[in-house]
Each structure stands twice: as C-alpha cells, then as structure tokens.
Amino acid sequence: MHCSQIVLVAVFFLGATLVRGFDEKEAMAKMMEAAEGCMKEVGAVDADLQDLVKKQPASTYAGKCLRACVMKSFGLIDANGKLDTEAGHEKAKQYTGNDPAKLKLALEIGDTCAAISVPNDHCEAAETYGACFKAEATKHGLM
C-alpha cells in the first residue's frame, strides 16, 4: 500500500513501513512493469512515470491516467473508477503477513480512502485516492 498510490501502489507507498521483510525492490519492479505497460495506453511520458516513482502528485492529466491504469492493472480500482475494497483487503492481508496490528492499520487506511468522494473521471479519482493514501500514511506516522 504505497500510493504513489489498498493497492499494490498503496502497498508500494506504505509497505516498507508497514511490513517487516517487505521487498520494496520487488514491489517497485511490479509497479514499474505495470506502469510501463500503461504509458503508451494513456499517452504518459517519462516525466509522468518519474512523478509516480517519486511519490509526487501527477503534474499532467496523462500522469493521473497512468496511476489509474496501474491501479486498475492490480484490480484495485473497479470498472466504475472506485476502490475495490475487497481486493484491497486481500492485498493488505498479503502484504502485512496477517500481522493483526499492521493489518488493522492497512484496512483502516484503505477503508478511509475508499469512503471519500472522488470525481467520476477515473484518472482524477486515482489521483484523489493517491493523495488520500499519502495523507493517511502521514497522519499515522508512516511517511
């Protein structure tokens, strides 16, 4: 749940802090593979990818769409552009090793962000969710 972005992307953003033994390199490789596959699809450029990697807000609309595409590729955003909480809960279990305290925190962050109002535009929604993950992580002292 590491947000650039509950989501492998969310795992990517928070995972190193939430999970002992979290393999950030592996998570980054999976995220990069998905992102590179999405770049052409959404018209993103290297600068958009760098924003994602650096966990910065997207500086272009294509960058927002890149995030949406990556989140969709991991099944974290459904066909309506909303967080799939069931998939998010499964990812949280996977990446917290079922540690009760870490799982509770991951689910709390995911549920908080799933409950926010987001734009109907999937690209804008992904950016909004990413900002929520980052804010919640900061609030809980994870970033």
OpenMM code with the backbone's topology and positions (N, CA, C; nanometers):
from openmm import Vec3, app, unit

residues = "MET HIS CYS SER GLN ILE VAL LEU VAL ALA VAL PHE PHE LEU GLY ALA THR LEU VAL ARG GLY PHE ASP GLU LYS GLU ALA MET ALA LYS MET MET GLU ALA ALA GLU GLY CYS MET LYS GLU VAL GLY ALA VAL ASP ALA ASP LEU GLN ASP LEU VAL LYS LYS GLN PRO ALA SER THR TYR ALA GLY LYS CYS LEU ARG ALA CYS VAL MET LYS SER PHE GLY LEU ILE ASP ALA ASN GLY LYS LEU ASP THR GLU ALA GLY HIS GLU LYS ALA LYS GLN TYR THR GLY ASN ASP PRO ALA LYS LEU LYS LEU ALA LEU GLU ILE GLY ASP THR CYS ALA ALA ILE SER VAL PRO ASN ASP HIS CYS GLU ALA ALA GLU THR TYR GLY ALA CYS PHE LYS ALA GLU ALA THR LYS HIS GLY LEU MET".split()
positions = [
    Vec3(0.0828, -0.1174, 0.0000),
    Vec3(0.0000, 0.0000, 0.0000),
    Vec3(0.0874, 0.1241, 0.0000),
    Vec3(0.1532, 0.1518, -0.1021),
    Vec3(0.2487, 0.2634, -0.1051),
    Vec3(0.2100, 0.3611, -0.2122),
    Vec3(0.1119, 0.4182, -0.2271),
    Vec3(0.0446, 0.5101, -0.3102),
    Vec3(0.0889, 0.5726, -0.4232),
    Vec3(0.2173, 0.5870, -0.4256),
    Vec3(0.2255, 0.6519, -0.5488),
    Vec3(0.1112, 0.5914, -0.5863),
    Vec3(0.0575, 0.4758, -0.4117),
    Vec3(-0.0578, 0.5176, -0.4639),
    Vec3(-0.1376, 0.4059, -0.4580),
    Vec3(-0.6217, 0.0377, -0.1326),
    Vec3(-0.5210, -0.0583, -0.0767),
    Vec3(-0.4751, -0.1168, -0.2027),
    Vec3(-0.3861, -0.1394, -0.2465),
    Vec3(-0.3411, -0.1281, -0.3814),
    Vec3(-0.1959, -0.1623, -0.3786),
    Vec3(-0.1503, -0.2375, -0.4843),
    Vec3(-0.0068, -0.2599, -0.4800),
    Vec3(0.0592, -0.1250, -0.4796),
    Vec3(-0.0012, -0.0319, -0.5485),
    Vec3(0.0549, 0.1017, -0.5482),
    Vec3(0.0495, 0.1572, -0.4071),
    Vec3(-0.0614, 0.1384, -0.3386),
    Vec3(-0.0691, 0.1825, -0.1998),
    Vec3(0.0278, 0.1018, -0.1158),
    Vec3(0.0368, -0.0268, -0.1422),
    Vec3(0.1324, -0.1107, -0.0708),
    Vec3(0.2733, -0.0606, -0.0997),
    Vec3(0.2974, -0.0250, -0.2223),
    Vec3(0.4286, 0.0267, -0.2590),
    Vec3(0.4614, 0.1503, -0.1767),
    Vec3(0.3641, 0.2357, -0.1561),
    Vec3(0.3899, 0.3592, -0.0821),
    Vec3(0.4085, 0.3366, 0.0670),
    Vec3(0.3313, 0.2483, 0.1253),
    Vec3(0.3345, 0.2312, 0.2700),
    Vec3(0.4035, 0.1035, 0.3128),
    Vec3(0.4197, 0.0118, 0.2201),
    Vec3(0.4629, -0.1230, 0.2528),
    Vec3(0.5904, -0.1334, 0.3311),
    Vec3(0.6914, -0.0605, 0.2927),
    Vec3(0.8199, -0.0713, 0.3610),
    Vec3(0.8050, -0.0378, 0.5085),
    Vec3(0.7144, 0.0505, 0.5401),
    Vec3(0.6934, 0.0890, 0.6785),
    Vec3(0.6018, -0.0093, 0.7500),
    Vec3(0.5007, -0.0573, 0.6802),
    Vec3(0.4026, -0.1451, 0.7427),
    Vec3(0.4525, -0.2877, 0.7594),
    Vec3(0.5401, -0.3319, 0.6726),
    Vec3(0.5697, -0.4734, 0.6658),
    Vec3(0.7173, -0.5022, 0.6857),
    Vec3(0.7480, -0.5730, 0.7893),
    Vec3(0.8855, -0.6186, 0.8078),
    Vec3(0.9102, -0.7243, 0.7011),
    Vec3(1.0212, -0.7127, 0.6325),
    Vec3(1.0503, -0.8081, 0.5272),
    Vec3(0.9840, -0.7720, 0.3945),
    Vec3(0.9170, -0.6588, 0.3901),
    Vec3(0.8551, -0.6125, 0.2653),
    Vec3(0.9653, -0.5923, 0.1627),
    Vec3(0.9506, -0.6518, 0.0480),
    Vec3(1.0517, -0.6411, -0.0565),
    Vec3(1.0158, -0.5239, -0.1467),
    Vec3(1.0682, -0.4058, -0.1118),
    Vec3(1.0342, -0.2858, -0.1869),
    Vec3(1.0838, -0.2955, -0.3307),
    Vec3(1.1990, -0.3610, -0.3520),
    Vec3(1.2503, -0.3768, -0.4887),
    Vec3(1.1536, -0.4572, -0.5734),
    Vec3(1.1028, -0.5649, -0.5166),
    Vec3(1.0077, -0.6486, -0.5909),
    Vec3(0.8792, -0.5713, -0.6195),
    Vec3(0.8301, -0.4991, -0.5197),
    Vec3(0.7084, -0.4204, -0.5379),
    Vec3(0.7309, -0.3134, -0.6439),
    Vec3(0.8479, -0.2487, -0.6387),
    Vec3(0.8801, -0.1444, -0.7368),
    Vec3(0.8878, -0.2046, -0.8768),
    Vec3(0.9475, -0.3228, -0.8884),
    Vec3(0.9583, -0.3886, -1.0193),
    Vec3(0.8203, -0.4197, -1.0757),
    Vec3(0.7299, -0.4682, -0.9911),
    Vec3(0.5937, -0.4991, -1.0362),
    Vec3(0.5206, -0.3714, -1.0771),
    Vec3(0.5378, -0.2666, -0.9965),
    Vec3(0.4722, -0.1399, -1.0278),
    Vec3(0.5271, -0.0826, -1.1582),
    Vec3(0.6601, -0.0895, -1.1754),
    Vec3(0.7225, -0.0359, -1.2970),
    Vec3(0.6769, -0.1131, -1.4203),
    Vec3(0.6671, -0.2443, -1.4072),
    Vec3(0.6209, -0.3260, -1.5200),
    Vec3(0.4801, -0.2843, -1.5610),
    Vec3(0.3935, -0.2673, -1.4627),
    Vec3(0.2566, -0.2245, -1.4923),
    Vec3(0.2570, -0.0841, -1.5518),
    Vec3(0.3360, 0.0051, -1.4933),
    Vec3(0.3402, 0.1442, -1.5395),
    Vec3(0.3916, 0.1528, -1.6832),
    Vec3(0.4956, 0.0779, -1.7136),
    Vec3(0.5496, 0.0821, -1.8491),
    Vec3(0.4482, 0.0298, -1.9496),
    Vec3(0.3713, -0.0706, -1.9106),
    Vec3(0.2657, -0.1208, -1.9973),
    Vec3(0.1537, -0.0201, -2.0170),
    Vec3(0.1325, 0.0636, -1.9167),
    Vec3(0.0242, 0.1622, -1.9214),
    Vec3(0.0642, 0.2908, -1.9939),
    Vec3(0.1923, 0.3206, -1.9996),
    Vec3(0.2356, 0.4506, -2.0523),
    Vec3(0.1821, 0.4789, -2.1923),
    Vec3(0.1979, 0.3838, -2.2811),
    Vec3(0.1526, 0.4040, -2.4183),
    Vec3(0.0000, 0.4148, -2.4229),
    Vec3(-0.0642, 0.3312, -2.3431),
    Vec3(-0.2109, 0.3287, -2.3403),
    Vec3(-0.2704, 0.4645, -2.3039),
    Vec3(-0.2061, 0.5356, -2.2110),
    Vec3(-0.2618, 0.6630, -2.1637),
    Vec3(-0.1881, 0.7853, -2.2162),
    Vec3(-0.0829, 0.7635, -2.2954),
    Vec3(-0.0072, 0.8759, -2.3510),
    Vec3(0.0843, 0.9430, -2.2504),
    Vec3(0.1273, 0.8675, -2.1497),
    Vec3(0.2171, 0.9225, -2.0478),
    Vec3(0.3606, 0.9237, -2.0995),
    Vec3(0.4411, 1.0114, -2.0418),
    Vec3(0.5824, 1.0228, -2.0792),
    Vec3(0.6681, 0.9934, -1.9560),
    Vec3(0.7991, 0.9912, -1.9761),
    Vec3(0.8912, 0.9577, -1.8669),
    Vec3(0.8722, 1.0474, -1.7452),
    Vec3(0.8437, 1.1757, -1.7661),
    Vec3(0.8242, 1.2674, -1.6526),
    Vec3(0.7040, 1.2235, -1.5682),
    Vec3(0.6005, 1.1713, -1.6320),
    Vec3(0.4833, 1.1219, -1.5585),
    Vec3(0.5217, 1.0009, -1.4739),
    Vec3(0.6031, 0.9137, -1.5317),
    Vec3(0.6496, 0.7960, -1.4599),
    Vec3(0.7358, 0.8372, -1.3403),
    Vec3(0.8195, 0.9380, -1.3598),
    Vec3(0.9054, 0.9845, -1.2510),
    Vec3(0.8241, 1.0437, -1.1357),
    Vec3(0.7166, 1.1143, -1.1676),
    Vec3(0.6285, 1.1660, -1.0612),
    Vec3(0.5760, 1.0501, -0.9767),
    Vec3(0.5347, 0.9432, -1.0451),
    Vec3(0.4814, 0.8257, -0.9766),
    Vec3(0.5889, 0.7620, -0.8892),
    Vec3(0.7054, 0.7406, -0.9450),
    Vec3(0.8152, 0.6770, -0.8724),
    Vec3(0.8574, 0.7586, -0.7514),
    Vec3(0.8568, 0.8903, -0.7666),
    Vec3(0.8998, 0.9792, -0.6577),
    Vec3(0.7873, 1.0086, -0.5585),
    Vec3(0.6709, 0.9474, -0.5816),
    Vec3(0.5552, 0.9639, -0.4927),
    Vec3(0.5094, 1.1085, -0.4857),
    Vec3(0.5185, 1.1758, -0.5986),
    Vec3(0.4736, 1.3140, -0.6078),
    Vec3(0.3398, 1.3192, -0.6793),
    Vec3(0.2618, 1.4236, -0.6557),
    Vec3(0.1361, 1.4364, -0.7303),
    Vec3(0.1658, 1.4398, -0.8807),
    Vec3(0.0742, 1.3877, -0.9582),
    Vec3(0.0903, 1.3898, -1.1037),
    Vec3(0.0893, 1.5341, -1.1517),
    Vec3(0.1811, 1.5662, -1.2416),
    Vec3(0.1889, 1.7031, -1.2917),
    Vec3(0.1107, 1.7210, -1.4220),
    Vec3(0.0605, 1.6101, -1.4775),
    Vec3(-0.0182, 1.6170, -1.6011),
    Vec3(-0.1396, 1.5255, -1.5892),
    Vec3(-0.2348, 1.5476, -1.6770),
    Vec3(-0.3515, 1.4600, -1.6800),
    Vec3(-0.3101, 1.3181, -1.7175),
    Vec3(-0.2165, 1.3039, -1.8114),
    Vec3(-0.1687, 1.1708, -1.8507),
    Vec3(-0.1051, 1.1001, -1.7310),
    Vec3(-0.0388, 1.1755, -1.6441),
    Vec3(0.0196, 1.1179, -1.5235),
    Vec3(-0.0878, 1.0635, -1.4296),
    Vec3(-0.1991, 1.1331, -1.4206),
    Vec3(-0.3111, 1.0855, -1.3394),
    Vec3(-0.3680, 0.9577, -1.4002),
    Vec3(-0.3777, 0.9561, -1.5322),
    Vec3(-0.4299, 0.8378, -1.6008),
    Vec3(-0.3345, 0.7196, -1.5877),
    Vec3(-0.2048, 0.7486, -1.5819),
    Vec3(-0.1061, 0.6432, -1.5604),
    Vec3(-0.1331, 0.5757, -1.4259),
    Vec3(-0.1590, 0.6537, -1.3237),
    Vec3(-0.1879, 0.5994, -1.1910),
    Vec3(-0.3159, 0.5153, -1.1934),
    Vec3(-0.4174, 0.5663, -1.2632),
    Vec3(-0.5424, 0.4917, -1.2720),
    Vec3(-0.5193, 0.3583, -1.3418),
    Vec3(-0.4438, 0.3592, -1.4488),
    Vec3(-0.4161, 0.2372, -1.5241),
    Vec3(-0.3414, 0.1361, -1.4374),
    Vec3(-0.2417, 0.1824, -1.3631),
    Vec3(-0.1650, 0.0928, -1.2757),
    Vec3(-0.2567, 0.0347, -1.1684),
    Vec3(-0.3385, 0.1189, -1.1080),
    Vec3(-0.4290, 0.0708, -1.0032),
    Vec3(-0.5283, -0.0305, -1.0609),
    Vec3(-0.5766, -0.0050, -1.1813),
    Vec3(-0.6680, -0.0997, -1.2461),
    Vec3(-0.5977, -0.2303, -1.2770),
    Vec3(-0.4702, -0.2220, -1.3177),
    Vec3(-0.3975, -0.3444, -1.3544),
    Vec3(-0.3793, -0.4363, -1.2338),
    Vec3(-0.3819, -0.3803, -1.1136),
    Vec3(-0.3721, -0.4608, -0.9923),
    Vec3(-0.5098, -0.4928, -0.9343),
    Vec3(-0.6155, -0.4521, -1.0049),
    Vec3(-0.7507, -0.4821, -0.9599),
    Vec3(-0.7946, -0.3994, -0.8414),
    Vec3(-0.7293, -0.2882, -0.8201),
    Vec3(-0.7613, -0.2070, -0.7035),
    Vec3(-0.8676, -0.1025, -0.7310),
    Vec3(-0.8825, -0.0666, -0.8564),
    Vec3(-0.9913, 0.0224, -0.8961),
    Vec3(-1.0827, -0.0603, -0.9850),
    Vec3(-1.2111, -0.0524, -0.9579),
    Vec3(-1.3068, -0.1305, -1.0356),
    Vec3(-1.3471, -0.0579, -1.1641),
    Vec3(-1.4391, -0.1172, -1.2373),
    Vec3(-1.4825, -0.0614, -1.3657),
    Vec3(-1.5481, 0.0751, -1.3504),
    Vec3(-1.5927, 0.1086, -1.2301),
    Vec3(-1.6557, 0.2382, -1.2045),
    Vec3(-1.5562, 0.3440, -1.1574),
    Vec3(-1.4268, 0.3062, -1.1493),
    Vec3(-1.3254, 0.4011, -1.1042),
    Vec3(-1.3210, 0.4173, -0.9536),
    Vec3(-1.3812, 0.3244, -0.8812),
    Vec3(-1.3834, 0.3285, -0.7341),
    Vec3(-1.2897, 0.2213, -0.6798),
    Vec3(-1.2380, 0.2449, -0.5584),
    Vec3(-1.1529, 0.1446, -0.4956),
    Vec3(-1.2321, 0.0173, -0.4731),
    Vec3(-1.1715, -0.0948, -0.5062),
    Vec3(-1.2313, -0.2251, -0.4815),
    Vec3(-1.1833, -0.2681, -0.3428),
    Vec3(-1.2669, -0.2456, -0.2425),
    Vec3(-1.2231, -0.2712, -0.1054),
    Vec3(-1.1949, -0.4187, -0.0805),
    Vec3(-1.2682, -0.5060, -0.1449),
    Vec3(-1.2426, -0.6496, -0.1260),
    Vec3(-1.1029, -0.6859, -0.1760),
    Vec3(-1.0676, -0.6387, -0.2948),
    Vec3(-0.9331, -0.6640, -0.3483),
    Vec3(-0.8290, -0.5964, -0.2605),
    Vec3(-0.8603, -0.4776, -0.2128),
    Vec3(-0.7691, -0.4058, -0.1251),
    Vec3(-0.7438, -0.4803, 0.0041),
    Vec3(-0.8489, -0.5393, 0.0600),
    Vec3(-0.8338, -0.6146, 0.1838),
    Vec3(-0.7449, -0.7365, 0.1612),
    Vec3(-0.7612, -0.8029, 0.0464),
    Vec3(-0.6772, -0.9192, 0.0158),
    Vec3(-0.5313, -0.8788, 0.0005),
    Vec3(-0.5064, -0.7672, -0.0680),
    Vec3(-0.3683, -0.7173, -0.0829),
    Vec3(-0.3111, -0.6817, 0.0540),
    Vec3(-0.3924, -0.6199, 0.1381),
    Vec3(-0.3454, -0.5820, 0.2714),
    Vec3(-0.3043, -0.7060, 0.3497),
    Vec3(-0.3859, -0.8119, 0.3435),
    Vec3(-0.3519, -0.9362, 0.4137),
    Vec3(-0.2202, -0.9921, 0.3603),
    Vec3(-0.2070, -0.9898, 0.2292),
    Vec3(-0.0873, -1.0436, 0.1655),
    Vec3(0.0374, -0.9668, 0.2084),
    Vec3(0.0291, -0.8354, 0.2108),
    Vec3(0.1471, -0.7543, 0.2358),
    Vec3(0.1730, -0.7233, 0.3827),
    Vec3(0.0807, -0.7600, 0.4708),
    Vec3(0.1083, -0.7405, 0.6129),
    Vec3(0.1395, -0.8729, 0.6806),
    Vec3(0.1380, -0.9813, 0.6044),
    Vec3(0.1660, -1.1113, 0.6628),
    Vec3(0.0660, -1.1465, 0.7719),
    Vec3(-0.0542, -1.0908, 0.7618),
    Vec3(-0.1610, -1.1123, 0.8608),
    Vec3(-0.1222, -1.0687, 1.0018),
    Vec3(-0.0226, -0.9803, 1.0141),
    Vec3(0.0100, -0.9218, 1.1436),
    Vec3(-0.1114, -0.8388, 1.1846),
    Vec3(-0.1767, -0.8719, 1.2963),
    Vec3(-0.3032, -0.8055, 1.3315),
    Vec3(-0.2949, -0.6532, 1.3399),
    Vec3(-0.1916, -0.5991, 1.4017),
    Vec3(-0.1820, -0.4534, 1.4164),
    Vec3(-0.1598, -0.3863, 1.2821),
    Vec3(-0.0715, -0.4427, 1.2014),
    Vec3(-0.0428, -0.3849, 1.0706),
    Vec3(-0.1620, -0.4000, 0.9771),
    Vec3(-0.2260, -0.5156, 0.9845),
    Vec3(-0.3440, -0.5381, 0.9014),
    Vec3(-0.4542, -0.4396, 0.9390),
    Vec3(-0.4760, -0.4184, 1.0684),
    Vec3(-0.5793, -0.3240, 1.1133),
    Vec3(-0.5517, -0.1842, 1.0582),
    Vec3(-0.4270, -0.1409, 1.0649),
    Vec3(-0.3899, -0.0093, 1.0153),
    Vec3(-0.4082, -0.0009, 0.8637),
    Vec3(-0.3635, -0.1032, 0.7929),
    Vec3(-0.3774, -0.1045, 0.6473),
    Vec3(-0.5243, -0.0996, 0.6063),
    Vec3(-0.6074, -0.1788, 0.6738),
    Vec3(-0.7503, -0.1802, 0.6417),
    Vec3(-0.8157, -0.0467, 0.6763),
    Vec3(-0.7735, 0.0117, 0.7867),
    Vec3(-0.8277, 0.1417, 0.8269),
    Vec3(-0.7965, 0.2481, 0.7210),
    Vec3(-0.6724, 0.2511, 0.6758),
    Vec3(-0.6334, 0.3483, 0.5735),
    Vec3(-0.7117, 0.3226, 0.4449),
    Vec3(-0.7167, 0.1964, 0.4041),
    Vec3(-0.7897, 0.1618, 0.2816),
    Vec3(-0.9364, 0.1965, 0.2904),
    Vec3(-0.9996, 0.1639, 0.4029),
    Vec3(-1.1423, 0.1926, 0.4188),
    Vec3(-1.1693, 0.3425, 0.4254),
    Vec3(-1.0806, 0.4159, 0.4915),
    Vec3(-1.0953, 0.5613, 0.4979),
    Vec3(-1.0921, 0.6199, 0.3574),
    Vec3(-0.9958, 0.5758, 0.2776),
    Vec3(-0.9823, 0.6314, 0.1429),
    Vec3(-1.0923, 0.5820, 0.0490),
    Vec3(-1.1403, 0.4606, 0.0710),
    Vec3(-1.2496, 0.4091, -0.0127),
    Vec3(-1.3780, 0.4881, 0.0105),
    Vec3(-1.3918, 0.5473, 0.1290),
    Vec3(-1.5147, 0.6176, 0.1644),
    Vec3(-1.5186, 0.7628, 0.1168),
    Vec3(-1.4065, 0.8139, 0.0663),
    Vec3(-1.4066, 0.9541, 0.0243),
    Vec3(-1.4803, 0.9701, -0.1080),
    Vec3(-1.5248, 1.0891, -0.1323),
    Vec3(-1.5900, 1.1209, -0.2589),
    Vec3(-1.4812, 1.1512, -0.3618),
    Vec3(-1.4910, 1.0867, -0.4764),
    Vec3(-1.3928, 1.1092, -0.5820),
    Vec3(-1.4648, 1.1475, -0.7110),
    Vec3(-1.3947, 1.2160, -0.8005),
    Vec3(-1.4561, 1.2521, -0.9286),
    Vec3(-1.4948, 1.1274, -1.0087),
    Vec3(-1.5881, 1.1417, -1.0991),
    Vec3(-1.6276, 1.0308, -1.1862),
    Vec3(-1.5170, 0.9940, -1.2847),
    Vec3(-1.4348, 1.0907, -1.3207),
    Vec3(-1.3230, 1.0667, -1.4107),
    Vec3(-1.2236, 0.9756, -1.3390),
    Vec3(-1.1952, 0.8595, -1.3987),
    Vec3(-1.1096, 0.7605, -1.3346),
    Vec3(-0.9684, 0.8127, -1.3088),
    Vec3(-0.9168, 0.8943, -1.3974),
    Vec3(-0.7820, 0.9495, -1.3804),
    Vec3(-0.7774, 1.0439, -1.2608),
    Vec3(-0.8778, 1.1297, -1.2516),
    Vec3(-0.8858, 1.2218, -1.1385),
    Vec3(-0.9116, 1.1451, -1.0087),
    Vec3(-0.9919, 1.0397, -1.0168),
    Vec3(-1.0208, 0.9589, -0.8982),
    Vec3(-0.8928, 0.8931, -0.8463),
    Vec3(-0.8114, 0.8384, -0.9352),
    Vec3(-0.6867, 0.7738, -0.8936),
    Vec3(-0.5955, 0.8731, -0.8234),
    Vec3(-0.5885, 0.9938, -0.8745),
    Vec3(-0.5054, 1.0964, -0.8117),
    Vec3(-0.5597, 1.1312, -0.6729),
    Vec3(-0.6908, 1.1394, -0.6610),
    Vec3(-0.7534, 1.1698, -0.5331),
    Vec3(-0.7273, 1.0588, -0.4321),
    Vec3(-0.7396, 0.9332, -0.4771),
    Vec3(-0.7103, 0.8210, -0.3880),
    Vec3(-0.5637, 0.8231, -0.3452),
    Vec3(-0.4745, 0.8502, -0.4384),
    Vec3(-0.3321, 0.8561, -0.4056),
    Vec3(-0.3029, 0.9608, -0.2996),
    Vec3(-0.3648, 1.0773, -0.3133),
    Vec3(-0.3466, 1.1841, -0.2147),
    Vec3(-0.4005, 1.1403, -0.0786),
    Vec3(-0.5111, 1.0668, -0.0793),
    Vec3(-0.5691, 1.0180, 0.0454),
    Vec3(-0.4744, 0.9188, 0.1123),
    Vec3(-0.4218, 0.8232, 0.0351),
    Vec3(-0.3288, 0.7253, 0.0935),
    Vec3(-0.2099, 0.7956, 0.1569),
    Vec3(-0.1577, 0.8940, 0.0865),
    Vec3(-0.0404, 0.9654, 0.1364),
    Vec3(-0.0756, 1.0433, 0.2638),
    Vec3(-0.1895, 1.1118, 0.2638),
    Vec3(-0.2313, 1.1881, 0.3812),
    Vec3(-0.2557, 1.0975, 0.5014),
    Vec3(-0.3208, 0.9844, 0.4781),
    Vec3(-0.3480, 0.8917, 0.5877),
    Vec3(-0.2191, 0.8294, 0.6405),
    Vec3(-0.1262, 0.7988, 0.5511),
    Vec3(0.0032, 0.7443, 0.5938),
    Vec3(0.0769, 0.8453, 0.6794),
    Vec3(0.0733, 0.9702, 0.6384),
    Vec3(0.1391, 1.0767, 0.7142),
    Vec3(0.0725, 1.0919, 0.8512),
    Vec3(-0.0591, 1.0896, 0.8520),
    Vec3(-0.1362, 1.1032, 0.9760),
    Vec3(-0.0997, 0.9937, 1.0761),
    Vec3(-0.0700, 0.8749, 1.0252),
    Vec3(-0.0359, 0.7607, 1.1101),
    Vec3(0.1152, 0.7464, 1.1313),
    Vec3(0.1908, 0.8474, 1.0869),
    Vec3(0.3348, 0.8468, 1.1092),
    Vec3(0.4110, 0.7473, 1.0244),
    Vec3(0.3548, 0.7098, 0.9095),
    Vec3(0.4209, 0.6121, 0.8226),
    Vec3(0.5056, 0.6756, 0.7147),
    Vec3(0.4938, 0.8058, 0.6981),
    Vec3(0.5723, 0.8738, 0.5936),
    Vec3(0.6432, 0.9919, 0.6549),
] * unit.nanometer
topology = app.Topology()
chain = topology.addChain("A")
for resn in residues:
    res = topology.addResidue(resn, chain)
    for name in ("N", "CA", "C"):
        topology.addAtom(name, app.Element.getBySymbol(name[0]), res)
